[in-house]
Amino acid sequence: MKKIRFLFAIVVLAVLLTNCTNKSDEYIDPRGTDYAGSENCIQCHQTQYESAFHSSHFKASAPATKENILGHFTNGKNTFVYDKNTKLVMEERNDTLYQVLYKNGKEAKAYPFEILFGTKHAQTSAYWKNHFTYELPISYYKSINSWATSPGYSAVNPNFERKIDKECFACHSSNIGSRYITTSSDSITFMTMEVEEFMSKKTLIYGIDCERCHGPAKKHVQTHLKFPDLKIAQNITGFKNLNRQQKIDACALCHSGNDKMKLKSRFQFRPGESLTDYFRERPGTPDTLNYDVHGNQLGLLSQSKCFRKSPTMDCMSCHNPHQDASQNLASYSKICMSCHQQTKHKATTIKTLSKSMLENKCVECHMPKQDSKAIHFQQSNKAPITSYSLRTHKIGIYPPGKK
């Protein structure tokens, strides 16, 4: 009987030890052995992980599954018309989604949805070919609940040959490996050399994951699983320990535009580093008056008196990076009023707007939605051009009609 009890105890102990195995030791991350993988974060940070998992950051890119894709694939809602003889149809075939080009009623080309970019306002897609990714010509826009031309694409001529470079992935994913290959050709009269950056599909880590913002976490996971009573986070970058500029730089990595001279890839950036080591202003006077509402949120925020006068205001004063921006405008009004309790509106403003509007919708007037100068789209060749509107991050007083 004692022998049986002893054997039972050994079995139970073995099960317990198996369940406590550090899964990060088994995980192989394409970024290197210092990384644990976001799945290991959920063991201790379940609330933050589950919130971030449903955020636009986490879904900045995703595999093109039926669960992830936006848009319609049913007749009447899945067709883009270029002209009377040319159309593009979104179709599902054998569990794979395609953009299919038809000319004179006959299929001419079919390209699969393989990578999705974006989920909050719009979603564009790409396919793989010979270690390159190419953007599909039709995207989905939530503002119109319909398909329309991808940014910069023609509504007259379908184009499937626009490459997506690595820096696009640097703001929409957590990793993609690549290597450069030099090709050359010569003749009697000239020689040319081209450098191409091939990307590896196997090294793609979709979305902005935990370690993209907090740095490699392998040692952090190992330490806290070994010493679960530790109360102070070890071997990880916590934003509460960063100064104001470091916090801003971590967000500005992808939210300060793409007009600067690149010194190093965004993928190399670690939280706490200075962004000036990665980007430099181009020669000449930068155009600071025409920051676009799409992509350069920091440039616009930096022009705001609120930001310039506050020694502590940063992106996270208003945003929780683990969550999408709240749709409840009153929540932002509370943040505004924490500094502007004594602010008084002009008599004409009070007469024009309701008390509820004045108290609960500060951003409607002081951070209004504006049309992007960089993005517009069409629903067909015959449709009017539609503007892509986003809320500006330049906090200010906007005269009526000037928003």
Buried (B, 14 or more C-beta within 10 A) or exposed (E): EEEEEEEEEEEEEEEEEEEEEBBBEEBEBBBEEBBBBBEBBBBBBEEBBEBBBEBBBBBBBBEBEEEBBBBBBEEEEBBBBBEEEBBBBBBBEEEBBBBBBBBEEEEEEBBBBBBBBBBBBBBBBBBBEEBBBBBBBBBBBBBEEBBBBBBEBEBEEBBBEBBBEBBBBBBBBBBBBBEEEEEEEEEEEEEEEEEBBEBEEEBBBBBBBBBBBBBBBBBBBBBBBEEEEEEEBEBBBEBEEBEEEBBBBBBBBBBBBEBBEEEEEBBEBEBBBEBEEBBEEEEEEEEEEEBBBBBBBBBBBBBBEBBEEEEEBBBBBBBEBBBBBEEEBEEBBEBBBEEEEEEEEEEEBEEEBEEEBBEBBBBBBBBBEBBBEBBBBBBBBEBEEBEBBBBBBBBBEBEEEEE
